[in-house]
Amino acid sequence: MKYLTDVLEDPDLNLKPDGDLKGVGPANRKNGIPDSDGLAPVITGATTCTNGELRLRVVRRMWNAMKRAFPKSALVEAAEVLLACLMRKEQLLMTEVARWALDEEGERERNSWMTLCVDTLRISGPEAMRVFWGCEEGASVSKMPGTWSWDWTKEFTNAVWKIAVEKWRDDEGDWESAVILLGVPFTDRLAWNLTSEDFNIWEELLGYTTGDALDHGVDSSTVLDSISSFVSSFQVPGTQSYLSIRLADLLLSHLDTPEMRIVPQNLVELVSETMRANYPPETKNKTVMRWLARSLMTLVEKCPTDFCPQILQALEDGIALWLADEYCAWEESELNYDVCAVDFHRSVPQVLNFYSSR
């Protein structure tokens, strides 16, 4: 591993072609890798690769050779060492253009860096994924000493997340780590203004994740519950009001309610917290809150009968707040059409039975 990390960390190493050598070999052969055979690739034509990108390409080839030579289980520690180096030296390996601008040249540099990061994350596992995104187990919602944090703009975070998702699916990464990728956009530390494209990418990743989990004997409700558990640790519902409501709706709408084998307790509690934190609704959020109301209605109507009391008990505070509508936030048309309060009582016998028995 020393040779790999040396290539990434040596501040004097310059792999860019030297014009005097007509595009052949490193510019400073004296800083070549010890014990190398002195061979260098012939580079023809103009190249716009930065030195950092060339370092990453060289290390990736070396890392791929190690992956071919050793079983995955033997590379876990090496993957963690390499990932830590990539994280520490991010600013050395990417130019300011790549870190702050979102043009084509910057995209290529980010791709090179993130591709190698994903390579190591696939081997090092879910806990490494948590560390990479600054979401270690037990850490607080906000930044605290001893936890990792990137100095990234929201736009850059979005760009890196998209690369990570694409590579994770292409490389068939594990579902447990994918859960963290699914939660990252909704954490208070890392949230950005998600676009329709971002939500589409998120749902595609969710489809991949539930499929991979099912291949390992884990049902979709467990995946959704795991996402809820992760996000709950790094989100205060209401801080990012639109995102917290949208996530609650997305999780409920993808829940295969009739096939549930256990109540997804983390998911239900996250929904209840979201309902309480976002009432009365901001005008800009009323549409997504109506979506959430419909998804909630579907959950109560279609869940197995034995689960209904437990679900309603977990949701009771949020439901009561919305039904009371102390601030008269809902118009009559919204109540009737979106099944928000009046129709909640009229259309769902389970709700009536639950409250009549209390």
C-alpha positions in Angstrom: 0.0 0.0 0.0 2.9 2.3 0.6 3.5 2.8 -3.2 -0.1 3.6 -3.8 -0.3 6.2 -1.0 3.1 7.7 -2.0 1.8 8.4 -5.5 -1.2 10.2 -4.0 0.6 12.1 -1.3 4.1 13.0 -2.6 3.8 16.8 -3.1 6.8 16.8 -5.5 5.6 14.1 -7.8 4.6 15.3 -11.3 3.3 12.9 -13.8 2.5 15.4 -16.5 4.3 14.8 -19.8 7.4 16.9 -20.4 7.4 18.8 -23.6 11.1 18.2 -24.1 10.4 14.4 -24.0 7.8 14.9 -26.8 5.0 13.6 -24.6 6.8 10.5 -23.3 7.0 9.7 -19.6 6.9 11.7 -16.4 8.4 15.2 -16.3 10.5 14.4 -13.2 11.9 10.9 -13.5 13.9 11.4 -10.3 10.6 11.2 -8.4 9.4 8.0 -10.0 8.1 5.1 -7.9 10.9 3.1 -6.2 11.7 -0.2 -7.9 9.7 0.6 -11.0 11.0 -0.7 -14.3 11.3 2.8 -15.7 8.7 2.2 -18.4 6.2 5.0 -19.0 3.2 5.1 -21.3 3.5 7.0 -24.6 1.0 9.9 -24.6 0.2 11.3 -28.0 -1.5 14.5 -28.8 -2.6 17.3 -26.5 -3.6 16.3 -23.0 -5.5 18.4 -20.5 -5.2 15.9 -17.6 -4.1 17.5 -14.4 -1.3 16.0 -12.4 -3.9 15.0 -9.7 -6.0 13.1 -12.3 -2.9 11.3 -13.6 -2.0 10.3 -10.1 -5.5 8.9 -9.6 -5.3 7.0 -12.9 -2.0 5.4 -12.0 -3.2 4.4 -8.5 -6.4 3.0 -9.9 -4.5 0.7 -12.2 -2.3 -0.4 -9.3 -5.4 -1.0 -7.1 -7.1 -3.0 -9.9 -4.0 -5.2 -10.0 -4.3 -5.8 -6.3 -8.0 -6.7 -6.6 -7.2 -9.3 -9.3 -4.4 -10.8 -7.2 -6.1 -11.0 -3.8 -9.6 -12.0 -2.5 -11.9 -9.2 -1.4 -11.7 -10.2 2.3 -7.9 -9.7 2.3 -8.2 -6.2 1.0 -10.5 -4.6 3.6 -7.7 -3.0 5.6 -5.9 -1.8 2.5 -9.1 -0.3 1.1 -9.6 1.6 4.3 -6.0 2.9 4.2 -6.5 4.0 0.5 -9.8 5.6 1.2 -8.4 7.6 4.1 -5.6 8.8 1.9 -8.0 9.9 -0.8 -10.1 11.8 1.7 -7.1 13.5 3.3 -5.6 14.5 -0.1 -8.8 15.6 -1.8 -7.5 19.1 -2.3 -4.2 18.0 -3.7 -5.8 15.5 -6.1 -8.5 17.9 -7.5 -7.9 21.5 -8.7 -10.0 24.4 -7.6 -11.8 24.2 -10.9 -13.0 20.6 -10.1 -13.9 21.5 -6.5 -15.9 24.7 -7.2 -16.8 24.7 -10.9 -19.1 22.3 -12.6 -17.7 22.4 -16.1 -16.6 19.4 -18.2 -12.9 19.5 -17.1 -13.9 19.6 -13.5 -16.3 16.7 -14.0 -13.5 14.5 -15.4 -11.4 15.2 -12.3 -14.3 14.5 -9.9 -15.1 11.3 -11.8 -11.5 10.0 -11.4 -11.4 10.8 -7.7 -14.9 9.5 -6.9 -14.4 6.3 -9.0 -11.4 5.3 -6.9 -13.3 6.2 -3.7 -16.2 4.0 -4.7 -13.8 1.2 -5.5 -12.5 1.3 -1.9 -16.0 1.8 -0.4 -17.3 -1.4 -2.1 -14.7 -3.4 -0.2 -14.5 -1.5 3.1 -18.2 -1.6 3.8 -21.1 0.4 5.2 -19.2 1.9 8.2 -16.7 3.4 5.8 -19.5 4.8 3.7 -20.8 6.5 6.9 -17.4 8.0 7.6 -16.9 9.2 4.0 -20.1 11.2 4.2 -19.4 12.5 7.8 -22.3 10.5 9.2 -20.5 8.2 11.7 -22.7 6.1 14.1 -23.5 8.1 17.2 -22.4 11.5 15.8 -24.7 14.4 16.3 -26.8 16.0 13.6 -24.6 19.0 13.4 -20.8 19.0 13.0 -18.9 17.9 16.1 -15.2 17.5 16.8 -13.8 14.2 15.7 -16.2 13.6 12.8 -15.3 14.1 9.2 -16.7 17.0 7.3 -16.2 18.1 3.7 -15.7 21.8 2.8 -18.0 21.4 -0.2 -20.6 23.6 -1.8 -24.1 22.2 -2.1 -23.6 22.0 -5.9 -20.4 20.1 -5.5 -22.0 17.7 -3.0 -24.8 17.1 -5.4 -22.3 16.4 -8.3 -20.3 14.0 -6.1 -23.4 12.2 -4.9 -24.6 11.6 -8.5 -21.2 10.1 -9.4 -21.3 7.9 -6.3 -24.8 6.6 -7.1 -23.9 5.9 -10.8 -20.7 4.0 -9.8 -22.5 2.1 -7.0 -25.1 0.7 -9.3 -22.7 0.0 -12.2 -20.3 -1.8 -9.8 -23.1 -3.6 -8.0 -22.4 -2.3 -4.5 -24.0 -3.8 -1.4 -27.5 -2.7 -0.3 -26.4 -1.8 3.2 -24.1 1.0 1.9 -26.7 2.0 -0.7 -29.0 2.8 2.2 -26.6 5.5 3.3 -26.4 6.9 -0.2 -30.2 7.1 -0.2 -30.2 8.9 3.1 -27.4 11.4 2.4 -29.5 14.0 0.4 -31.9 14.3 3.4 -29.4 14.8 6.2 -29.2 18.3 7.6 -25.4 18.4 7.1 -25.4 17.6 3.4 -28.9 18.5 2.1 -29.2 20.5 -1.1 -32.1 21.6 -3.3 -33.0 18.4 -5.0 -34.2 18.7 -8.5 -36.6 16.3 -10.4 -33.5 14.7 -11.9 -32.1 14.1 -8.4 -35.4 12.5 -7.2 -35.4 10.3 -10.3 -31.8 9.2 -9.6 -32.9 8.5 -6.0 -35.8 6.3 -7.0 -33.6 4.4 -9.4 -31.1 3.8 -6.7 -33.9 2.7 -4.3 -35.1 0.2 -7.0 -31.5 -1.2 -7.2 -31.2 -1.3 -3.4 -34.4 -3.2 -2.8 -33.6 -5.6 -5.6 -30.1 -6.4 -4.1 -31.6 -6.7 -0.6 -34.2 -9.1 -1.9 -31.4 -11.2 -3.4 -30.0 -11.5 0.1 -33.3 -12.4 1.7 -34.2 -8.9 2.9 -37.6 -7.4 2.0 -38.2 -3.9 0.8 -39.9 -2.7 4.1 -36.7 -3.5 6.0 -34.7 -1.4 3.4 -37.1 1.6 3.8 -37.0 1.2 7.6 -33.2 1.2 7.5 -33.2 4.5 5.4 -35.6 6.0 8.0 -33.3 5.0 10.9 -30.3 6.5 9.2 -31.9 9.8 8.3 -33.5 10.1 11.7 -30.0 10.2 13.2 -28.9 13.2 11.0 -32.1 15.1 10.4 -34.3 17.3 12.6 -37.7 17.2 10.9 -38.7 20.8 10.0 -35.2 22.1 9.5 -35.3 21.1 5.9 -39.1 21.1 5.8 -39.7 20.4 2.1 -37.1 17.6 2.0 -38.3 16.0 5.2 -41.9 15.9 4.0 -40.9 14.6 0.5 -38.8 11.9 2.0 -41.7 10.7 4.3 -44.0 10.6 1.2 -41.4 8.7 -0.9 -40.8 6.1 1.8 -44.6 5.5 2.3 -45.3 5.4 -1.4 -42.7 2.7 -2.0 -43.8 0.6 1.0 -45.4 -2.7 -0.1 -48.0 -2.4 2.6 -50.0 -5.6 2.1 -46.8 -7.7 2.1 -45.4 -6.3 5.3 -44.2 -8.9 7.7 -43.3 -6.5 10.6 -44.2 -2.9 11.2 -41.4 -0.6 9.9 -41.2 1.2 13.2 -38.5 3.7 12.3 -40.3 4.7 9.1 -43.6 5.2 11.0 -42.0 7.2 13.7 -40.1 9.4 11.1 -43.5 10.1 9.4 -45.1 11.0 12.7 -42.2 13.3 13.6 -42.4 14.9 10.2 -46.2 15.5 10.5 -45.7 17.2 13.9 -42.7 19.3 12.9 -44.4 20.6 9.8 -47.8 21.7 11.1 -49.0 24.3 10.4 -47.7 23.9 6.9 -45.8 26.6 5.0 -47.8 27.5 1.9 -45.0 26.3 -0.4 -45.2 22.8 1.2 -48.9 22.3 1.1 -48.8 20.3 -2.1 -46.2 17.8 -0.8 -48.1 17.6 2.5 -51.2 16.5 0.6 -49.2 13.9 -1.1 -48.0 12.6 2.3 -51.7 12.6 3.5 -52.7 10.3 0.5 -49.7 8.0 1.1 -50.6 7.8 4.8 -54.2 7.0 3.9 -53.0 4.1 1.7 -50.8 2.8 4.5 -53.7 2.7 7.0 -56.2 1.2 4.5 -53.9 -1.5 3.1 -51.8 -2.6 6.0 -52.4 -6.0 7.5 -55.2 -5.7 10.1 -53.0 -7.0 12.9 -50.6 -4.1 12.3 -53.1 -1.3 12.2 -53.3 -0.6 16.0 -49.5 -0.4 16.3 -49.2 1.9 13.3 -51.9 4.2 14.4 -50.5 4.4 17.9 -47.1 5.5 16.5 -48.8 8.0 14.2 -51.4 9.2 16.8 -49.7 12.5 17.8 -49.2 13.6 14.2 -52.7 12.5 13.1 -54.3 14.3 16.0 -52.5 17.5 15.2 -53.6 17.4 11.6 -57.2 16.4 12.4 -57.6 19.1 15.0 -56.3 21.7 12.5 -56.0 24.3 15.2 -54.6 26.9 12.8 -57.3 26.2 10.1 -54.5 25.4 7.7 -56.6 23.2 5.4 -59.3 24.4 3.2 -62.4 22.3 2.8 -61.5 21.3 -0.7 -58.2 20.0 0.5 -59.9 18.0 3.3 -62.3 16.4 1.0 -60.1 15.8 -2.1 -56.9 14.9 -0.4 -58.2 12.8 2.4 -56.6 15.0 5.0 -59.1 15.1 7.9 -62.8 14.7 7.3 -62.3 11.8 4.9 -59.8 10.3 7.3 -62.7 9.5 9.7 -65.3 8.7 7.1 -63.3 6.3 4.9 -61.1 4.3 7.2 -62.9 2.0 9.6 -59.6 1.0 11.2 -59.1 4.6 12.4 -62.6 4.7 14.0 -62.1 1.3 15.6 -58.8 2.4 17.0 -60.0 5.6 18.6 -63.3 4.2 19.8 -61.4 1.5 21.8 -59.3 4.1 23.6 
